[in-house]
């Protein structure tokens, strides 16, 4: 069972709505956050066959790892 507080759920819903507005206004974007990329921050991904869904999560305690320029070298 996942436990939550109503105020925590409200924060999640408000972030999801901000992300949805951002994706609507910026169709070229596939990710969104309104905070630093650090543990505890909300992060959203554009998702779905119609690109009309938002998957969101809090960044975990593990520090995010950015592999710089890795896609350019993939073959």
C-alpha positions in Angstrom: 0.0 0.0 0.0 1.3 3.5 -0.9 0.6 6.1 1.7 0.2 9.8 0.9 -1.2 13.0 2.3 -3.8 15.2 0.5 -1.4 18.1 0.2 1.3 15.8 -1.4 -1.2 14.6 -3.9 -2.2 18.2 -4.7 1.4 19.1 -5.3 1.7 16.2 -7.7 -1.5 17.1 -9.6 -0.5 20.7 -9.9 2.9 19.7 -11.3 1.2 17.4 -13.8 -1.0 20.2 -15.0 2.0 22.6 -15.3 3.8 19.9 -17.3 0.8 19.4 -19.6 0.6 23.1 -20.3 4.3 23.2 -21.0 4.1 20.2 -23.5 1.0 21.8 -25.1 2.9 25.1 -25.6 6.2 23.4 -26.6 5.3 20.3 -28.7 9.0 19.9 -29.5 9.8 19.1 -25.8 9.6 15.6 -24.4 10.8 16.3 -20.8 9.9 18.9 -18.2 10.8 20.0 -14.7 10.4 23.3 -13.0 13.2 22.7 -10.5 16.8 21.6 -10.4 17.7 18.1 -11.5 18.2 16.7 -8.0 16.7 14.2 -5.6 13.2 15.1 -4.6 12.4 17.2 -7.7 9.4 16.3 -9.9 10.2 15.3 -13.5 7.8 14.7 -16.3 8.0 12.8 -19.7 5.7 13.3 -22.6 4.2 9.8 -23.3 1.6 7.9 -25.2 0.8 7.0 -28.8 -0.7 10.4 -29.4 2.0 12.2 -27.2 -0.9 13.3 -25.1 0.0 11.7 -21.7 2.3 12.8 -18.9 4.4 10.3 -16.9 5.8 12.0 -13.8 8.0 10.9 -10.9 10.2 12.3 -8.2 13.9 12.0 -8.9 15.3 9.4 -6.4 18.1 9.6 -4.0 20.5 8.3 -6.5 22.2 11.2 -8.2 21.0 11.4 -11.9 23.8 10.5 -14.2 24.2 12.4 -17.5 26.1 10.5 -20.3 27.2 13.4 -22.4 27.2 13.1 -26.1 26.6 9.4 -26.0 23.8 9.4 -28.6 25.9 11.1 -31.2 28.5 8.3 -30.9 26.0 5.4 -31.0 26.1 3.3 -34.2 
